[in-house]
Amino acid sequence: MNPIKLVELLRGHRIFIQTHNFPDPDAIASAFGLQCFLEKHGVESTICYDGKIDKLSTKKMFSVFGIDVRSKYEISDMKEEDYIIVVDAQKYNSNITDFIGDEIACIDHHPTFKECDYQYKDVRIVGACSSIIADYFRQTRTELPMNVASALAYGIKMDTADFTRGAFPFDAEVFSYVFERADIHLINDMYMNVMEMTDLKAYGAAIDNIHLKGEIGFAKIPFDCPDALIAIISDFVLSLDIVTVSIVYAERVDGIKFSVRSEIPEVDAGVVAKEALKGIGDGGGHRDMAGGFIPGDRVLGIGPQRDKKIERRFLDVIRSKGL
Ligand SMILES: [Mn+2]
């Protein structure tokens, strides 16, 4: 897609850039990069999201890179005719709130589950949404400020787990482009003092509760825990030498939240999450990383020995794939 077409489409309208709910570093960096790109071409925009930003590392991006984002409570004046550009997500996904404005554009790197007629659509299966935005600057030779280059570099690093997860040569190419223009101190700053005491408690609970079924590692966090942290703990369980698939879940007031990881080609984490939760909840995502949820009102319906039943569902699906 030609990003200049997007700029032309937006002129004369009020523009919102919306990330998925509970935005992660790639979502924030993509939105910030796009906002700067549009501004360089004379289009003002506001970054917005629903949900909470629970990770200290994500919040820290605001001060380190100088990013201004608005929660849904701060954009209550959005109107139907306002334009929304969805980044790092797609309309109709379960992880994004349908705001009143008109979703006319989508820039994302996830597979499409439900088609939507955007006027501008740039969905490429690459390692990070930040890579696509970085490419906009590269393609069009648009001036890329140092703080924006640094944020994009950080977004690419985080979403690809330093090029070890879902990364393509494209991600490395555009990374090299932004890294040349970045301030290494800003990027390094993002890696310091980002662990909170609550993170440590969740790690502790997961370590206490971890158990293995062959190469499959399960861990339950028996208390409220933000999405981003469950995901990090799932990565942590996967990092065990004997684990190739990890399933970590937290019991929250609103329901049970899952994070699934796979490092082997036979097991598609997205498919496993979807099939294992079929009928009691919802799940999906990438081959290597996925999420899922059982809403609170469905949790009671699972009945006694809930953990066993949940595990059984995952084991049955994974074993049917031949593991
Ligand atoms: Mn992403």
Residues whose N, C-alpha, C, O or C-beta is under 5 A from the ligand:
A	BS01	MN	D26 D88 A128 C129 D159
